[in-house]
């Protein structure tokens, strides 16, 4: 028997991610900062791939003080018409890769 769960990403974000007291557990890290600083941005454009709602991803990045290291986001949740299967197609070269817009073009996916 297959069970399919349909979860509303906005409701999940509101009821789960937004309720997490992340400011108590997430803090800037010198090691993470040093690592991200070492990336040669003339060779790569770092992007965030997340299955979280974009506001949660931005909140985490802000708490870690790393948002300035990244060019943008490739969210897999539905707020930007991306879902998990869609993003997997992007990363595996599936159908529609040429028409994914600015995010894909700029991230050189």
N, C-alpha and C positions, 0 to 999 in steps of 0.2 A: 504494500500500500504506500503510495506516495503522498506526502503531506506538503502542500504549498502554503506558505505563510506570506501574506501580503501586508507589509508594514508601511504605514504612511511615514515618509521620512521627516515631514514637518512635525508630526506628533511625536515621533521618536526623539527628535532634536529637542523639542520643548519639554518632554517628560523625562528624558534621560540625560542627554549631553548638557543641556543648559542648567541642570540641577547639580552637576558635579562641582565640588568645591576645589577646582583645579588650582586656584591661586594658593592653596595650602600645600600642594605637592609638586607643582611645576615651577621651577626657577631657572634663570639663565645658568648655563654651564660653560665654564671656560674651555673644557675639552671639546664640547660640541661646537662652540664658537671657533676655536682654533681649527678644528677639522673642516668646517664649512668655509673658513677663510682660506684654507689651502687649496680649494678647488680652483683650477685654472679656468676662469670664466671666458677666456678667449677661445677655449676649445669646447666648452659645454655651456648650456643654459639650464641651470637647475630649476626644476619645476616640482611642485608637490602633487602627488597622486594620492587622493584620499577617498575613502568610502564614507566619510563623515559629511554631514551637512556643512556647507562652506563657512558658515558663521562659527561653527565649532573648530574647524581647522584654523581659521584666522585667530581665534581666541588662544588656542594652544601655541601657535607660532608667536603671538605677541607675548605671552607669558614666558616663553623660552628666549625671547628677544632675537629671533632668527628670521623674521619676515623680510628683512632687507637682503637676505642671501638668495632669494628666489624670484624668478621671473613671473610666476603666476601659478594657477591651480588647474588641475584636471580632475574635477570632482566626479565621482561615480554616482552621486545621488541625483535626484531628479530636478533639483532647482535650476540646473542649466541644461536640461534635457539629456543628461547623461545618466545611464544606469550601469550596473556592474557589467552586464554583457556588452554594452556599447563600448565601455572603456577597455574591456578585454579585447574586443575586435580592433581597437586602435593600436594596442600594444602588440597584437599578433598579425597586423597587416590585413585584417579582415575587410569585408565590403564597406565601401563608403569612406575609406581612409583619405581620399583626395578631397573630400567635401566637408571636412570637420571644422573648418574655420581657422581663425587667428591662433587659437591656443595650440592646435596641432602643428600649424606651419611654424610658429615661433619656437616650439619645443623640439623641432626636428624629429618628431615621432615618425 
